Amino acid sequence: MEFQHDKSWKTLKSIFELKLSAKEAWNMFIDFHEQTNPKIYWSNLKDIDIETEQVELTEWIEQLITNNPIPKETVAIWIGLLKLADNEIEVPTIYLVGADTYDAEDIDWACEPTYLPENRYGQPALLKEIDEIAKSDEDNYEFLDWILPLAYSTFTIEEILRTKLNKRLFLKYHDRINVAVGHDSGDYMDLSCIDKN
């Protein structure tokens, strides 16, 4: 049975709206795909250590903002997903930039960032691990390479924003900062905004 992009996308959005912990959301997302397309690798994907990496991601984001304070004009943060070449090997990478505009209906605001902090690129170990597991399914790698990094990043960064982040680092000038995560090539998710609540 082939994967269905539309159903996976709808499942990602519906699980996201439940505001579960990243681990619960990720496992629910993996369970959906395992039921529709049984594969050996799903159990490996459920075994990834999300909680440990959340600590590292939180520290990375907070250090980034501490060293490069967000300027007054920045009203939105984009966390992009891409692959960077490292000795001819593509490595899954995230990066954080900011913009002085935001539009919930159109991601064009993220295409011209005005806040470009130093050391804005990170290469989370779990994104590499997810990529290696996805590569084991050559026939479906293109699909898995699209949906799995987006789902993982959505769930884990959403939980960090809601429960772990020192929000004061972001809110020096504004009551809220909008945040989105996604592939530079297209699909993205608007996350919970960083606010004073």
N, C-alpha and C positions, 0 to 999 in steps of 0.2 A: 504494500500500500504506500502511495506517495504522500509526502507531506503537503499540507494545504496552507499556503501563505496566509490567506484571509482568516482562516480559523485560528492559526497561531497568533496572528496579530490581535484578533478579538479576545483571545484567551489572555494574552499579555495585559491588555487594557483592563479586562474585567478583574483579574487577580490584583493588579496594581490598585484598583479602586477600593479593595478590601483593607488596605493599609496594614497588612500583616508584617511580621518581622521578615527580614530578607530571607532567612533560612526557610521559613514556612512558605513564603511566596515562591521561592525558587523550587522547592520540592513539589509544590502543587503544579507549577508550570511543567516541570519534568514529568510528573505523573501523567499529565494530560497527553504529552507526546508519547510516553511509553505505552499508554493504553491504545492510542491510535496507530502506533508504528513500533511494535516491540523490537528492541535492539539490546545487545549485550551491554553497551556503554552507558545506558541510562543510570545504572546503579553507581558507576564511577562519577557521574556528574552530580548525583545526590550526595556523594561523600565529600565533596570539596568543603574546605574549612572557611566558611564565609565570615564567621565571627572574628577569627584571628586577623584576617585581612582587613576587616572593617576598622580595627584599631589602627593599622598602618595607614589606611586611606584617610582616616580622620586626621591623624598626625600630619600627613602630607599636605592635606588641604589647609589645615590651620597654620602650618609652617609657611606655606606659600603665601597666604594672606597676611601673616605677621611680617614677613620679609618684604612684601610688596603690597602695602595697604591699598584697598580699593579706593579709587578717586571718587570725588563727589558726583561726577557725571555718570558713573556706572550704575545702571538700574537692573541689569540682568547678567546672569552667568551662564555660559555655555560649556558643558563638559563633553568634548568631542571624542569619538572613537575612530581610530584609524590604525593602519599598520605602517611601521617605519622599518626601513631596511637596515639590518645590522649584519655586516659581512655577508651580504646577499641573502640573508634569511629575514623574512618579514616577521616583525615582532608586534603583537597586539599592544596598542598604546592608548592611553587616555591623555587629554590635556584640558586645561582650564583657562578660559579667557572671559572677558567681560565686554558688554556693549552699553552704549548710552541710549539705546532704544529697545523696545520690546513690543512684540505683537503676538498674542496667543494664537492667532489664526495663520500666521505666516512666519516661517523660520528665517526669512531673509535678514532679520535683525542680527543673527549670529554670523553672517557672512562677512561682516566688516567690523571686527572687534576693535575696540578702542582701549581696552585694558589687556596688556600682554605681559603678564608677570614673568620674571626670570624663573628658570627651572619649572616651567609649566607642564612639562611632559613627564608622565609616569608610566611605568610598565608593570602593572599588577601581576603578581605571580599566578593568581587564579585565572586571569584572562589568558595567560600563556597555557595554563593547564587545560582550560576549556577548549582552546584552539587545538591542542594536541589530541584531545579526545575526539573532537569533531573531525579531525583529519583521518581518523580510523574508518570513517564512512565516506569513501571517495565519491560514491554516487550522489550523496546528499550534502557534501561539504559546502557547496555554495549556499544552500538553505541554512544549514547550521551556523555557518560563519556570519550570516546575517542576524538570525534571531537570538542565538545564545548570548553573544556579547551584549546585545541590547537589553535582553531580559535581565541578565546578571547585573549589569551596571545600573539599570533602572531600579531594581529591588534593593541593591545594597546602598546606593547613594541616597535613595529616598529615605531609608531608615537612618542613615547618618544625618541627613538634614533634619529629620523630625526629632531624633532622640540623643544624638551624640555630639553634635557640632557646637562650638562656642559661637553662638550667633552674633554676639557683640562685635566680633571681628569684622562682620559684614555690614553692620547697621550703624556705622558712625554718622552717616549723612541721610539715611532713608529709613522709613519704618518697615520697608520690605524690599527684598531683592528676588526677582524671578529667576528660576533655574530650569534648564532643560538639558537632557542628555541624549546623545544620538550619534548615528553615523554621519560623517561629513558628506557621504554620498546620498543621504536622503533621510530615512526614517528616524524619528526621534520621539521622545516622551517629555511632556512638561511635568516637572516634579513639583512637590510642595514648595511654596516660596519660603524663603528665609524671612521670618518676621519676629516681632517682639513677643508673640504668644508662646 
